[in-house]
Amino acid sequence: MPASSSGIRAAIAVIAGVLALASTASAQQLPPPLARSPVTGPRVPTTPPRAASCHNGASFDRFLAELKQQAAAQGVSQRTLAEAGPYLVYDQGIVNRDRGQRVFGQIFTEFAGRMAATYRMQNGQQHIRTYAAAFARAEKEYGVPPAVIAAFWGLESDFGANMGNLPTLRSLVSLAYDCRRSERFQNETIAALKVIDRGDLSPAEMIGSWAGELGQTQFLPTHYFTYAVDYDGDGRRNLLHSAPDVIGSTANYIATGLKWRRGEPWLEEVRAPQNFPWDQADLTIQLPRSKFAGLGVTYADGRPLPKDNLSASLLLPMGRMGPAFLAYANFAAYTEWNNSLIYSTTAAYLATRIAGAPPMHRPAIAVAQLPFKEIKELQQLLVRAGFDVGKVDGVLGQQSRTAVKAMQIKYGLPADSWPTAELLARMRGTPRVQAGPVALPVAR
């Protein structure tokens, strides 16, 4: 979930899901979406780990004792610590999975075609009808449209069908002991204990993804503790089985945590002319719609844009030859939820589809793409040219896109931030080569 979510943050391997609420707050409990074996007590799946260097060589048991002391200092009761104790065990398999996250090559139109498919759009619309009262309440209280909530619900768990099946406390404490992101997951472990202490979930009920996300919109425990609300009035905040709680909590997080702007759009498909100044197509550049209209940008169906001062950015997830969108200020909520450009654009696009927008226009011809190895080579060349692209990993993140754009400007190429064979050839100092239309770049 939210920007820190590891389950979907790991490049683009995401199973989606969206949630809906009922019209009456009394009988709005959802049954567990998947039958699972009851977790009566965790089994220690691996041998004890070697002492972690980031904890001054302390053993896991000593680390855990200190973590419990921190939790107690933050108000977690001894009763909760005792109840959670059997679940706070180390699992090397979780750490291996975290370190072994793979990047999957996926182009936006293919990812969006799968994840924002018609059936998911229709499912979201059905959930909104089924739980109309809860969605209406959330929109009134938080200003977040039902389609926006439903799209995240669908992408995160397919409306509760895919929430994960691993003991959350075991995942969290294992990642807390590992040195890669120890402080972050120590905080998440303590937050999970606070959720238990508050009475929302028991340790046995805390079943979720391998990276510790919980519930039908996959909240990390810090977000669960901070933003979960009791929308069905039963005294608990249950994001695993209560549709009203999921809807209200997701709306609260989007509005309060991600600063959603009430009454404003988030994404609209547009069409840009071939003579558009492509260096102006960037999420860091905001222009009034009147300016875009003056540059020849129209809605995708040819209708003119309003000539007003509402600011937006021209978003080209596949460069100038692919789909084009106006991304408004609310689009920042999507990139905060998940910093993958492909995921965030897909989530925003799915929300527009659930709200009634037509399918996006597909490129008339396949967009030429560089394969993983050549993206990585391009990054290496960009580093040599003095650019900071972050990690040289074959992943087309924002830093790489910014550097690509700068080099396109230098070489007089269309500056749409999309890496091409021509740019790579220029940077190699070799004659232009033609990229095949089937090789997939790795993009975030």
C-alpha positions in Angstrom: 0.0 0.0 0.0 1.1 3.4 0.9 4.3 4.7 -0.4 6.3 2.6 1.9 4.5 -0.6 0.9 7.0 -3.3 0.1 4.5 -5.8 -1.4 3.6 -3.7 -4.3 6.6 -1.4 -4.2 8.8 -4.3 -5.5 8.7 -3.0 -9.0 5.4 -3.9 -10.7 4.4 -7.3 -9.4 1.1 -6.4 -7.9 -2.2 -8.2 -7.3 -5.0 -5.8 -7.2 -8.2 -5.4 -5.3 -10.8 -2.8 -4.4 -13.4 -2.7 -1.6 -16.9 -1.6 -1.2 -19.2 -0.7 1.7 -22.7 -1.4 2.6 -25.5 1.1 2.9 -26.2 0.4 6.6 -23.6 0.5 9.2 -25.1 -2.4 11.1 -24.6 -5.5 8.9 -21.5 -4.5 6.9 -19.1 -7.1 7.9 -17.4 -9.1 5.2 -16.5 -12.7 5.7 -12.8 -13.6 5.5 -12.0 -13.4 1.8 -9.9 -16.5 1.7 -10.1 -19.7 3.8 -6.8 -20.0 5.7 -5.4 -22.5 8.1 -5.8 -21.0 11.6 -2.6 -19.6 13.0 -2.5 -21.0 16.6 1.2 -20.5 17.1 4.1 -19.7 14.8 6.6 -22.3 13.9 10.2 -21.1 13.8 11.0 -21.8 10.1 14.7 -21.3 10.2 17.7 -21.7 12.4 18.5 -18.7 14.6 20.2 -15.9 12.6 23.7 -14.7 13.0 24.1 -11.6 15.2 23.1 -8.6 13.1 26.0 -6.0 12.8 23.6 -3.1 13.0 22.5 -4.1 16.5 26.1 -4.2 17.9 26.2 -7.9 17.4 23.2 -8.5 19.7 21.4 -11.8 19.3 17.8 -11.8 18.0 16.6 -12.6 21.5 18.4 -9.7 23.0 17.2 -7.4 20.2 13.6 -8.6 20.8 13.9 -7.9 24.5 15.0 -4.3 23.8 12.3 -3.9 21.2 9.7 -4.9 23.7 11.1 -2.4 26.1 10.7 0.3 23.5 7.1 -0.8 22.9 6.3 -0.7 26.6 7.8 2.8 26.8 5.4 3.8 24.1 2.4 2.6 26.0 2.0 -1.0 24.9 0.7 -3.1 27.8 2.5 -6.1 29.2 -0.6 -8.2 28.4 -0.3 -7.4 24.7 3.4 -8.1 24.8 2.7 -11.5 26.4 0.0 -12.3 23.9 2.2 -11.3 20.9 5.3 -13.0 22.2 4.7 -16.4 20.5 4.4 -14.6 17.1 7.5 -12.5 17.5 9.9 -15.1 15.9 12.6 -14.7 13.3 12.1 -16.0 9.8 15.1 -15.9 7.5 12.8 -16.7 4.6 11.1 -13.3 5.0 14.5 -11.6 4.9 15.6 -13.6 1.9 12.4 -12.6 0.1 13.0 -8.9 0.9 16.5 -9.0 -0.3 15.6 -11.0 -3.4 12.9 -8.7 -4.8 13.1 -8.8 -8.5 12.3 -6.1 -11.0 9.9 -7.1 -13.7 9.9 -5.5 -17.1 6.5 -4.1 -17.7 5.2 -1.4 -20.1 2.4 0.9 -18.9 -0.2 -0.1 -21.5 0.3 -3.8 -20.8 0.3 -3.4 -17.0 -2.7 -1.1 -17.1 -4.5 -3.4 -19.5 -4.2 -6.2 -17.0 -4.6 -4.4 -13.7 -7.3 -1.9 -14.9 -9.2 -4.5 -16.9 -12.9 -4.2 -17.6 -13.9 -6.7 -15.0 -12.0 -4.8 -12.2 -13.7 -1.6 -13.3 -17.1 -3.3 -13.1 -16.3 -4.8 -9.8 -15.4 -1.5 -8.4 -18.6 0.1 -9.7 -20.6 -2.8 -8.2 -18.9 -2.3 -4.8 -19.7 1.4 -4.9 -23.4 0.5 -5.5 -23.5 -2.2 -2.9 -21.9 0.0 -0.2 -23.3 3.3 -1.4 -24.0 4.7 2.1 -20.5 4.1 3.4 -18.9 5.6 0.2 -21.2 8.6 0.4 -20.3 9.1 4.1 -16.5 8.9 3.3 -16.8 11.4 0.4 -18.8 13.8 2.6 -16.3 13.5 5.5 -13.0 13.3 3.6 -13.7 14.6 0.1 -12.4 11.5 -1.6 -14.5 10.2 -4.5 -15.8 6.6 -4.3 -13.9 5.7 -7.5 -10.6 6.7 -6.0 -11.1 4.5 -3.0 -12.4 1.6 -5.0 -9.4 1.7 -7.4 -6.9 1.3 -4.6 -9.1 -1.4 -3.0 -9.0 -3.3 -6.3 -5.3 -2.9 -7.0 -4.2 -3.8 -3.5 -6.2 -6.9 -2.7 -8.9 -7.5 -5.4 -11.5 -6.4 -2.9 -10.1 -8.6 -0.1 -9.4 -11.7 -2.1 -5.6 -11.4 -1.9 -4.5 -10.0 1.4 -1.6 -12.4 2.0 -1.4 -15.4 4.3 1.6 -14.9 6.5 1.7 -14.0 10.2 2.3 -10.2 10.2 4.3 -10.0 13.5 6.8 -12.6 12.3 7.4 -10.7 9.1 7.8 -7.4 10.8 10.1 -8.5 13.5 12.3 -10.4 11.0 12.7 -7.3 8.9 13.3 -5.3 12.0 16.2 -7.4 13.0 17.7 -7.4 9.5 20.0 -4.5 8.9 18.6 -3.3 5.5 15.6 -1.3 6.9 15.8 -2.0 10.6 14.6 1.3 12.1 11.7 1.4 9.8 10.5 -2.1 10.7 11.1 -1.6 14.3 8.6 1.2 14.2 6.2 -0.9 12.2 6.5 -3.8 14.7 5.7 -1.4 17.6 2.8 0.1 15.6 1.4 -3.4 15.1 1.6 -4.1 18.8 -0.3 -0.8 19.4 -3.0 -2.0 17.0 -3.4 -5.1 19.1 -3.3 -3.2 22.3 -6.1 -0.9 21.1 -8.3 -4.0 20.5 -8.6 -3.8 16.7 -7.0 -7.2 16.0 -5.5 -10.1 17.9 -2.0 -11.4 17.2 -3.6 -14.5 15.5 -5.8 -12.3 13.3 -2.8 -10.4 12.0 -2.3 -12.2 8.7 -1.1 -10.3 5.7 1.6 -9.9 3.1 5.2 -11.0 3.6 6.3 -7.4 4.0 3.9 -6.6 6.8 0.9 -4.9 5.1 -2.5 -5.6 6.5 -6.0 -5.5 5.3 -7.9 -5.0 2.1 -6.0 -1.8 1.1 -2.8 -3.2 2.5 -1.9 -0.7 5.3 1.4 -0.9 7.0 0.9 -0.9 10.8 1.9 2.7 11.2 -0.8 3.7 8.8 -3.2 1.3 10.3 -2.7 2.7 13.8 -2.8 6.4 12.6 -5.6 6.4 9.9 -7.9 3.4 10.6 -11.4 4.4 11.6 -14.3 2.4 13.0 -17.0 3.0 10.3 -19.4 0.1 11.3 -19.7 1.1 14.9 -18.5 -2.1 16.5 -15.8 -0.5 18.5 -12.9 -2.0 16.4 -11.1 -0.9 13.4 -11.0 -4.1 11.3 -9.5 -3.6 7.9 -9.5 -7.3 7.1 -13.2 -8.1 7.3 -15.2 -4.9 7.7 -16.0 -3.1 4.4 -17.1 0.1 6.1 -13.9 0.3 8.1 -11.9 -0.3 4.9 -13.7 2.5 3.0 -13.5 5.0 5.8 -10.0 4.3 6.7 -8.7 4.4 3.1 -10.5 7.7 2.6 -9.0 9.1 5.8 -5.5 8.1 4.7 -5.9 9.6 1.2 -7.4 12.8 2.6 -5.3 13.3 5.7 -2.1 11.5 5.0 -1.8 12.1 1.2 -3.5 15.6 1.3 -6.2 15.0 -1.3 -7.8 18.1 -2.6 -11.6 18.0 -2.3 -13.5 18.5 -5.6 -10.4 18.5 -7.8 -9.6 16.0 -10.6 -6.6 13.7 -10.6 -6.0 12.4 -14.1 -7.5 12.9 -17.6 -6.4 11.5 -20.9 -5.4 14.0 -23.5 -3.8 14.3 -26.9 -0.8 16.4 -27.7 0.3 17.5 -31.1 3.5 16.3 -32.7 5.0 19.8 -32.5 4.4 20.0 -28.7 7.5 21.2 -26.8 8.2 17.9 -25.2 10.6 19.3 -22.6 7.4 20.7 -21.0 6.0 17.2 -20.5 7.2 16.5 -16.9 5.6 15.9 -13.6 7.8 18.6 -12.1 6.4 21.2 -14.5 2.9 22.5 -13.8 1.1 24.7 -16.3 -2.5 26.1 -16.4 -4.8 24.3 -18.7 -5.2 27.4 -20.7 -1.4 27.1 -21.5 -1.8 23.5 -22.6 -4.8 24.4 -24.7 -2.7 27.1 -26.4 0.0 24.5 -27.2 -2.6 22.4 -29.0 -3.4 19.9 -26.3 -7.0 18.6 -26.4 -8.9 15.9 -24.6 -8.3 12.4 -26.1 -11.6 12.6 -28.2 -10.6 16.0 -29.7 -12.7 18.2 -27.4 -10.9 21.4 -26.4 -9.5 21.8 -22.9 -11.1 24.4 -20.6 -9.1 27.7 -20.9 -8.8 28.1 -17.1 -6.0 28.4 -14.6 -6.2 24.9 -13.1 -2.6 23.6 -13.0 -1.6 20.3 -14.4 1.4 18.4 -15.7 1.6 16.5 -19.0 2.4 12.9 -18.1 3.9 10.6 -20.8 4.4 7.2 -19.2 5.7 5.8 -22.5 7.1 8.9 -24.1 5.5 11.0 -26.8 4.4 7.9 -28.9 2.3 6.5 -26.0 -0.7 7.6 -24.1 -0.8 11.1 -22.7 -2.5 12.4 -19.5 -3.0 15.6 -17.7 -1.9 14.9 -14.1 -3.4 17.3 -11.6 -2.3 18.1 -8.0 -4.2 15.1 -6.7 -2.0 12.8 -8.7 0.6 13.4 -6.1 -1.5 11.2 -3.8 -0.9 8.3 -6.1 2.8 8.7 -6.3 2.9 9.0 -2.5 0.9 5.8 -2.1 3.3 4.0 -4.4 6.3 5.7 -6.1 6.2 3.4 -9.1 5.1 5.6 -12.0 3.5 2.6 -13.7 1.5 1.6 -10.6 0.5 5.2 -9.7 -0.6 6.0 -13.2 -2.5 2.7 -13.4 -4.3 3.3 -10.1 -5.3 6.8 -11.2 -6.4 5.6 -14.6 -8.5 2.8 -13.0 -10.2 5.3 -10.8 -11.2 7.4 -13.9 -12.6 4.2 -15.5 -14.6 3.4 -12.4 -15.9 7.0 -12.5 -17.1 6.5 -16.1 -14.2 7.6 -18.3 -13.7 5.6 -21.6 -10.8 3.3 -22.1 -7.5 5.1 -23.0 -6.4 5.3 -26.6 -3.8 2.8 -27.5 -0.7 3.6 -29.6 -1.3 3.0 -33.3 2.0 1.2 -33.5 4.1 -0.5 -30.9 6.3 1.9 -29.0 10.0 1.0 -29.4 11.6 0.0 -26.1 15.0 -0.7 -24.8 15.6 -4.0 -23.1 16.8 -4.2 -19.5 20.5 -4.6 -20.3 20.5 -1.5 -22.5 18.6 0.6 -19.9 21.3 -0.4 -17.5 24.0 0.5 -20.0 22.3 3.9 -20.6 22.3 4.5 -16.9 26.0 3.8 -16.7 26.7 6.3 -19.6 24.5 8.9 -17.8 26.6 8.4 -14.6 29.8 8.9 -16.6 28.2 12.1 -18.1 27.8 13.4 -14.5 24.2 12.6 -13.7 22.9 11.1 -10.5 20.5 8.3 -11.6 20.4 6.7 -8.2 21.1 3.0 -8.3 22.3 1.6 -11.7 19.8 -1.2 -11.8 18.1 -1.1 -15.2 15.1 0.5 -13.6 13.7 3.6 -15.3 13.0 5.7 -12.2 12.5 9.4 -12.0 16.2 10.3 -11.6 17.0 8.3 -14.7 14.1 9.9 -16.7 15.3 13.3 -15.7 18.8 12.5 -16.9 17.5 11.0 -20.1 15.5 14.2 -20.8 18.6 16.4 -20.2 20.6 14.3 -22.7 17.8 14.4 -25.2 17.9 18.2 -25.0 21.7 18.1 -25.5 21.4 16.0 -28.6 18.4 17.9 -30.1 16.1 14.9 -29.7 12.5 15.1 -28.6 12.8 15.5 -24.8 10.0 13.2 -23.7 12.2 11.4 -21.0 11.7 8.0 -22.8 15.0 6.2 -23.5 15.5 5.3 -27.2 18.0 3.4 -29.3 19.0 6.7 -30.9 19.8 8.3 -27.6 21.8 5.2 -26.5 23.7 5.2 -29.8 24.5 8.9 -29.5 25.9 8.4 -26.0 27.9 5.4 -27.1 29.3 7.4 -29.9 28.1 4.8 -32.4 25.8 5.0 -35.4 22.1 4.8 -34.7 20.6 1.3 -34.1 17.0 0.4 -34.2 15.3 -1.0 -31.1 12.9 -3.9 -31.7 9.3 -3.3 -30.7 9.0 -6.3 -28.4 11.9 -5.7 -25.9 10.5 -4.6 -22.6 12.2 -1.7 -20.6 12.0 -1.9 -16.9 10.1 1.1 -15.6 8.7 2.2 -12.2 
